[in-house]
């Protein structure tokens, strides 16, 4: 009986709690999907640039020809 009273009083004190909980769940889903998207972009789009090898000769040839 006391637990029911406490549950009712907490619900009556914050009626917007359910709506805030729904917004929180939506925010977690949104930020999780954005995080996964950023991991995809980092791994597959920038992986080619990160893993390329530039030889010293190629660097000096590009540096000398740019002047």
C-alpha positions in Angstrom: 0.0 0.0 0.0 2.8 2.5 0.9 4.5 1.7 -2.4 1.4 2.6 -4.4 1.0 5.9 -2.5 4.7 6.8 -3.2 4.3 5.9 -6.9 1.2 8.0 -7.2 2.8 11.0 -5.4 5.9 10.9 -7.5 3.7 10.7 -10.7 1.6 13.6 -9.4 4.7 15.7 -8.6 6.2 15.4 -12.1 3.5 14.7 -14.8 5.9 15.7 -17.6 8.3 12.8 -16.6 6.9 10.4 -19.2 7.3 13.0 -22.0 10.9 13.7 -20.9 11.6 10.0 -20.9 10.3 9.6 -24.4 12.4 12.6 -25.5 15.5 11.0 -23.9 14.9 7.7 -25.6 14.6 9.5 -29.0 17.8 11.5 -28.3 19.7 8.4 -27.5 18.5 6.7 -30.7 19.4 9.8 -32.7 22.9 10.3 -31.2 23.6 6.6 -31.5 22.8 6.6 -35.2 24.9 9.8 -35.8 27.7 8.1 -33.9 27.5 5.0 -36.1 27.4 7.2 -39.2 30.5 9.2 -38.1 32.3 5.9 -37.5 31.5 4.8 -41.0 32.7 8.0 -42.6 35.9 7.9 -40.6 36.7 4.3 -41.3 35.8 3.9 -44.9 36.1 7.4 -46.4 39.3 8.5 -44.6 40.9 5.1 -44.5 42.3 5.5 -48.0 43.9 8.8 -47.2 45.3 7.6 -43.9 46.9 4.4 -45.3 48.5 5.8 -48.4 52.2 5.8 -48.6 54.2 8.6 -50.0 57.8 7.9 -50.7 60.5 10.4 -49.9 61.5 10.7 -53.6 57.9 11.4 -54.6 57.7 14.1 -51.9 60.8 15.9 -53.1 59.8 15.7 -56.7 56.4 17.3 -55.9 58.1 19.9 -53.7 60.7 20.8 -56.4 58.2 21.0 -59.2 55.8 23.2 -57.3 58.3 26.2 -57.4 
